[in-house]
Amino acid sequence: MQDSEETVSEDSGFPAEMLNEWMAGDEFLLDFSSGTIAIVLAIIAISVTGGVISRRYLFPKIMDLISKSERIDGKSLLAPKSLGWMLGFLIFSELLTWLDNNTNPVWDASIAQNAIDWSFTFFLLGMLLAAYRLVDYLDAFIVVEGEENAASRRSLASVAESIGHLVVALLAAFVVAGLFGLNLDGIIAGLGITGLALALAARDSVANIFGAISIIIDQPFNVGDWILVDDIEGEVVQIGLRTTLIRSSADTLITIPNSNLVNSPVENFSQRRFRRIRPSFEFEADSDPSSLKQFCEKLLEKVKEDPRAVKEDDSWVKVNAFGPSMVTVSCNFYSVQSSASQREMTEDILLLAKGIAADCSLTFHEPRLRR
């Protein structure tokens, strides 16, 4: 065996020959020669340096190249520190394995093999942790800059993050089980036996998952939309794998199962193309018909001139009803799709109507007035 190792060493050449000369000598500590300890320390230094460089410079540059958003840069990518640890342990494991296979180090082989095995184990755990953390950055690749379909992309990113976390967690469970020598065949067989019971117990969760898929495909609403469902009204904050979060006008968070959203009518206020304004005015019953006619024509003309007004052909101002003591004038206008514009335009219409009524010598109805 010693002869074969010497043959490998002789055939390997530089740098193996130089390393063999460096590591040769008497045992110094834990069956390691002083030269071997120095080489191992050098490998540790290279691994740490490689991890730091990759975390601070290499990975941010790669993400900047493939990311479609400004959200990921060199600073924000420092958050998942497991990226650096992951690559550091991989470098250490590979260099130590190469040293064991291509040179003749003076060391305790069992300690060296344990170091190789544990460093590779930590590499796998770091990779899983990094993958779990990087799922949070999926929106940087899905939600690109620009307004076109931005809401749909935000919704897709929200569901993708939930699915990504679940997939990584399941992979981590199987990997950790394998690392600790658990018999996965028995677990899988047990899942097969109890599959029916689990399916029945988790039918609501499965319905919610399919509900999330239906929301993404049909897109009745997206993240950021203002909706009304089952007397719950608010802004969609997050579409998860099981539930959807809605922030109400009282700034509270409401959790709704996705299956409820799919099976209930959803009123999406954000999808309106315009907003309807329907003020009405009540004048005294003895108002002059020609003045009422003039009021209707002037108000309609002024509102149509407003740049916020839309659907001019469907806008009108007409005398709608007569009563014993009053006459009612109803209006129908449309504004652009903005709640602020709707409120401002409604106020302007009311003030404009008051001024036109005064010009037409019309008196607004006062129920308390007795003649």
Buried (B, 14 or more C-beta within 10 A) or exposed (E): EEEEEEEBBEEBEEEBBEBBEBBEEEEBEEBBBBBBBBBBEEBBEBBBEBBEBBBBEBBBEEBEEEBBBEBBBEEBBBEBBBBBBBBBBBBBBBBBBEBBEBBBBBBBEEEBEEBBEEBBBBBBBBBBBBBBBBBEBBBBBBBBEEEEBBBBBBBBBBBBBBBBBBEBEEBBBEBBEEEEEEEEEEEEEEEEEEEEEEEEEEEEBEBBBEBBBBBBEEBBBBBEBBBBBEEBBBBBBBBBBBBBBBBEEEEEEBEBBBBBBBEEEBEBBBBBEBBEBEBEBBBBEEBEEEBBEBBBEBBBEBBEEBEBBBEEEEBEBEBEEEEEBBBBBBBBBBBBBBEEBBEEBBEBBEEBBEEBBEEBEBEBBEEEEEE
